[in-house]
């Protein structure tokens, strides 16, 4: 995980501590996060009222159905514009 993803976990954890040189550190270990998938020390902060955040490798693409209709529509429009351009150039 990247530091940014670690900070997302730590910002929701009761065991976080802000260090002005390192950012969020664990107040149990006094170290920055170094876990791969989830932290064994994670305790949800009652202020946020959340469960443990789930980490998935596909964080940036939530489209599990494949290509979206917007993408298909954009491709069709591009092809139509391209065909029209080629037709006008051939006259």
N, C-alpha and C positions, 0 to 999 in steps of 0.2 A: 504494500500500500504506500501511497505517497504521503508526504507530510500533511498535505491539505486534507486527505481522507482521514488521517489520524486526528486532526484537529476537529473534524466533524464529530467523531466519537467523543473526544475529550470535552468538547463544549457542552455535551449533554450529560456528563458524568458527575456524580457527587464528589468523586475523588480527585477532581482537577485542582490545580493550583497554578496561578499565573506567575511566571518568572519573567521579569522584564528583559532578560537577555535571551532566553530560549523560547518564550511563549508558554503555552500550556504544558505543564509537567504533571506527572502522577504524584499526589502528595503521599502515597504509600511507598513509592520507590524513589522519589525525587529525580526521575529520569523522564526524558521525552518518550513518547510512544514508539515502540519498535515491533509491535505485533503484526502478523501477516493477515489474518482474517478477522479475528475478534480479540478483545482484551479480556483476560481472566479476572481483572480487578474492576470491570465496569459495573457501576451501580447507578441506575437512573436517578437523575436529579428530580426531586418532587416538583420543582418549579415547572419543568417541562412536561411532566406526566406522560412519559413515553416508555416504550419497551426498548430493549437493546436494538440499536440500528442494525439492519441486515446489510451485509456487504455482498454485492454481486460483481462479478468481473465485467458485466455489461452495464456499467453504471450510466453511461452516456447515451445508450440506445435502448429506450424503453419500448420500442416498437417490436413486439414479439411475433406479429403476424406477417412480417416480411415487408415488401414494398408498399408504401402508403398510396392512397388514391391521389394525393397531391403530386407525388412523384410521377405516377403514371400519366396524369393530366398534363404535367409540365413537359414530359417527353413527347406526348402526342402533339401538343401545340408547337413544340420545337420542330418536329418533323413536318407538320403542315406549313410552317413558315419557311422552312428550308426548301420544300418542294415548290412552293409558290415563287421563291426567289430564283430557283434554278429554271423554272418555266419562263419567267420574265426575262432572264438573261439569254435564253435560247432563241427568243424571237427576234 
